[in-house]
Amino acid sequence: MHTHNLSHPKMITLIINQDQTIQECHGKQLQSYGYTQEILYNKHMSEVFPNKTYIKLKELLNLSDETITVEWLEHNYEVSYQTINNSGVFNFFDISSYMHVETKLQQSLNDLQSKKEELQAVFDLAANGISILDHDGMFLYANKFFQKMMGYTMEELYTESCISLSSPEYAQASETAVQKAIKYGSIENFRKICITKSGVPLNASMSLSYLKNRDEILMITSDITQDIQYQDELKKQVELEVAKRTQQYEIMCHQSRLAAMGEMIDSIAHQWRQPLNSLGIIVQGLRHLSRQESFNHGLLEEIETEIMEKISYMSQTIDDFSTFFRISKQKESFDVLESINDAIRLIEVQLKLNHIEIQIIVDKQSTLEVIGFPNEFRQVILNMIHNAMNAIMKTKPENRYIHIDLKPEKNTLLITIADNGGGIDEAHFEKIFDPYFTTRENGSGIGLYMSKVIIEHHMQGRLQVKNINDGAAFTIILQTKELSQYGNDS
């Protein structure tokens, strides 16, 4: 039987006689409800208590050392009963506040249980393996996804660790990962190969987080086998596409060189025509000299010198042609002005025949050394000059010119090739660098495209174009040698 202090403010004491009438009452709470000794004296219990409460109190009369809980006066009471000197004593102790706390506690416990169930559901329905390990990597818990992924039941996992489930070559790395997670707090996206219960290798990505207060490790595991297979397939597709594009590019390079070679052969034909005609005249002159009675040896030496000059000129033309079409395998330092002069020399006869003045303007402070591919650069310059010449021949202006301006600007060299051939039609402006686009009747449409590829992709420069008053101006922007040395070679 519970005992309480009778003077306690939450205590009410009722003394009854054998016929269940109240003889005495004590307790401050009674006064707050208007009950006094005079009012309750000789009142039968059934008149004071609600019927439900009265029935429970009657049952308590026959119980010894028991307590019950009843409702009375809008409060909850814990009630005990004892017999003293032929009188019965009821002790009512107000437990309303305790019951409120108990109710809240029970509600909290219910909420906690509900959250636990929700969390368990999240763990089990998660699209990743979630497990709890001890500081040695042994399994303390694993969700259903992880169990299914690895083929183990939870009972079987209790005897396993994240190290024992690793393939042999990753066992040491897995142990190190556990140690690092404990030391540094976490480790993310640790990749390894696990072995399932059936012996199937599984590519996994793991993130570990150390729970210091519990001395446990939370591990989240993702099966990335399909991702790796997809990446491998994607890599193969990329390699095939790169190989296809490389082959396409090589074909275009070959076409570009063939087109340039055709133009070069035409240029050589122009350049050789005059010396060949001269040699024919000299041969005829030698035949005439051989019939004379007195032979002038001095004149013969002059003729020999002239013949050798013509042959040397023709030989140099062949050498220039051969060098021009030799592919550069590595980047090298070269002088831009020299390369421009080399390109002009291959086409200067045609320029003269068409009365086109070509002029190079060089800023005295220009740094003319760049890093790149000299032969490919000469091909670009030749293509630009040839296009300018064709434009001029088509429009036939009075004062025909091509100006090449070399000017430095913020660690770069600007090479501008301008002409007075009428410029580029606005309708074609956005397409001139597209492959196979041409406005010429027999043009290949790859010259400007390959020029842009060479300048921008091979030499990390830029190729721009704009119309000027009476023609077009192409500008090549290259890094100077000093800046290129700090750049990345491709």
Secondary structure, DSSP 8 states (H G I E B T S, - for coil): -----TTSTTEEEEEE-TTSBEEEEE-HHHHHTT--HHHHTT-BHHHHS-HHHHHHHHHHTT-SS-EEEEEETTEEEEEEEEEETTEEEEEEEE-HHHHHHHHHHHHHHHHHHHHHHHHHHHHHH-SSEEEEEETTSBEEEE-HHHHHHHT--HHHHTT-BTTTTB-GGGHHHHHHHHHHHHHHSEEEEEEEEEE-TTS-EEEEEEEEEEETTTTEEEEEEEE-HHHHHHHHHHHHHHHHHHHHHHHHHHHHHHHHHHHHHHHHHHHHHHHHHHHHHHHHHHHHHHHHHHTSSS--HHHHHHHHHHHHHHHHHHHHHHHHHHHHTS---S-EEEEHHHHHHHHHHHHHHHHHHTT-EEEEEE-TT---EEEE-HHHHHHHHHHHHHHHHHHHHHH--SS-EEEEEEEE-SSEEEEEEEE-S----GGGGGGTTSTT---STT--S-HHHHHHIIIIIISS-EEEEEEETTEEEEEEEEEBHHHHTTS---
